[in-house]
Amino acid sequence: MVEASTGICKGAVGHKSKDLKERQSRNTPEVIAYADKANERLRRKYYKMIRHGKKKNVAVTAVARELACFIWGMMTDHISIE
């Protein structure tokens, strides 16, 4: 989870690469919206924690915990796109 979070924390909030757009094209709109919501929230959380003086490893670990919650939500059909 921490390694996945490290990858999430790189890049700009709201930016999607061509490869990511291509991979997402094979999914339903609900899944894409849920993933976008998670990605944006996790990146914002990381940058907010860094701005407030938290160490990088602490911020990445916090993002990993929240990522686990999003994955659990996806697996248990608790997808809400509000």
SULLINTA-V642461 format. One record per pair of residues at least 6 apart in sequence whose C-alpha atoms are under 6 Angstrom apart, sorted by the first residue. I is the first residue (numbers start at 0). GAP is how many residues later the second one is. D is the distance in whole Angstrom. If there is no record, write none. Layout:
((I | GAP | D) (I | GAP | D))
This chain:
((0 | 63 | 5) (1 | 62 | 5) (4 | 55 | 6) (4 | 58 | 6) (4 | 59 | 5) (8 | 34 | 6) (12 | 27 | 6) (41 | 21 | 6) (45 | 13 | 6) (48 | 10 | 6))
